[in-house]
Amino acid sequence: MSLELKGVTKRVGAETHIHPTDLTLEHGVFNILLGTTGSGKTTLMQLMAGLERPTEGEVWFDGADVTGMAVQKRNVSMVHQQFINYPNMSVYENIASPLRVARLSKGEITARVERMADLMKLTPMLGRRPVELSGGQQQRCAMARALVKDASLVLLDEPLANLDFKLREELRDELPRLFADRRCVVVYATTEPVEALLFAGNTATLHEGHVAQFGPTGEVYRRPRTITSAQVFSEPPMNTAPIVKEGDTFRLYDGTEWPASAAGATLADGEYVFGIRPHHVTLTPTGAHPVAIEGMVLVSELSGSETVIHFRHRAETWVSQSHGIHAVPVGEVAGLHMDVAQGLYFDRSGERIGF
């Protein structure tokens, strides 16, 4: 079972929301749409579901062209970040509603509703109406209703964004198991690279309506094809800087140098772009090849157990992410260390150089 987008494009007036897109999404794995707000994730999902019709191109599901098929005739479930519930029904009836439409037996309906309510931590609320629930509980009710039926295509549009941290962590673990035995195509949209890595599967990086890259999640993360794909798959965003290759040495714009690797030494001399993710720019040396740089601290903030520093390095602003809690006063010059062995190299057009 698979979902195929063949040259799918969406324009509204003179504005292109989705540029020509070819994607094949298979069942049995999580298919992640990763991108910032406004990158096109929701529009792409609406095209997959049949809520929007493409301006050009075709949508195929399980070998059949469903481009013109009404959404009511498709076996689709969709969960939005903004929850939608039936206000006059109890939580039980909300969850059971798609099963009643499918004419399942009373016993089967009860069993499925109770299992889903247990998963979503809603069992004590089954007799309540949505207005009596917190925002997070209402979101869980909407998720339970969408997931309780055996849909062939399940679209999850940032479904965990409004939930508390503990429940988000639990559902991140549970969702893959929930779909493990189901024969359905699962598509999950998120703005968070860490969520894509946790779910693994396959990831499409989206930017301004373009699919920058699609493939196994680990491969897309470790070997981005372009600067755009690398930036999408980095939070905080990846640092990039112009460098020059001369002989067996790379040189940063401030004169900082490091040796080219054995493979990199074969690269032609010239100008390139160096990219390094913030967690490889740290306050203490890490990795096999740390290279020291200095910068004036512009912002210093704590993010969980990490210290994130925005600093000025010559005319450029960089971001560093170090494990642990560090007191780094704003305005001071901090010594930082790049693990250049973890760096990425791109040509001037933004294409990654594979070595």
C-alpha positions, 0 to 999 in steps of 0.5 A: 500500500502506498500514496504517490504524488505525481507532479502535484502542484498547488497555486492560489492566484499568482502564488504557488503554495506547493511547487511540483512534487513527486513523492512515494510514501509507503505503509509500514513506516512513519513518513515525516513532513519536516519544516517550519511553519508556512513551509507547506506541510498542511497544504500538502496533507490536504492535497493527500487527503482530498480536502484540496485538489491540486492545480496540476499533477495527480494523487494515487493511492494503492495503485489507483488515481484518486485525484478527483475522488471526494474526501468522503469516499476515501478511507482517511483520518486526519488529526490537526494541531487545532482540535475539533470535537463534537461539543454536544457528545460525550468523550465516549460518543466522540471517539465512537462516532466513526465506528458507528458510521462504519456499523461496527457491533456494539461490543467491538465499538466498546472494546476499541473506544476503551483501548483508545481511551486508555492509550490517550489517558481519557478513561476517567473522562469518557462521560464528560463533554469536550467543554468540560476538558482542558485543551490538552484533553480535548486534543487527545479526544480528537486524536482518539476519534481519528485513530480509532478507525482503521483508516487506509491513510492517517494524516497527523498534522503536528498532533502533539504540539498542544500536549504537556511534555510528559504525555508528548513523550509517552505518545511519541513512544506509543504511536509507532507501536499503535500503527505497527500492525496496521496496513495503512500509510501514516504521514506525520507533520512536525516542525521539530527535527528531534521528533523526526529522529525519534520516529525514524522512518522516512523524512521529507524536508520542506521549505517554502513549498518545495520538498528539499529532500526525501529519504530514510530519516537518518540519511537525510539528517547525516547526508543532506543534499543541500544547505536548505535541507540541512537547515530544515533538519537542524534546531537551532539552525545550522551555522554556515560560513564561507571558507577557502580550500588551499592545498590540504587546508580549509580556512575560515573567513577570519583566518582560522584553519584546519586540515582537510581530511584524506578525502577532502584533500582531493577537493579542488582549491577554491571557495566553498560553504562550511556548515556545522550544527550548533551542538558541534560548536561547544564551550568545551572541546569535543570530538577528534578535531576541535578548532578554537574560535572566539565570539562576543556573547549576544544571547545566553539561554537555557534549554532544558539541560543545554546552554544555547549561546548566540555569539558574534564571530567577526561580522557573522552571528553563530549559535552554540549548544553545549550540554549542561548549565553554563553561566556565560554573561552577555557582552563577554568574549567566549572561547568556543570549539568547533568539532570540524570532523562533524562539519558539512561542506557545500559548493557555492550553489548550496549542493553538499559535497560528499566526502 
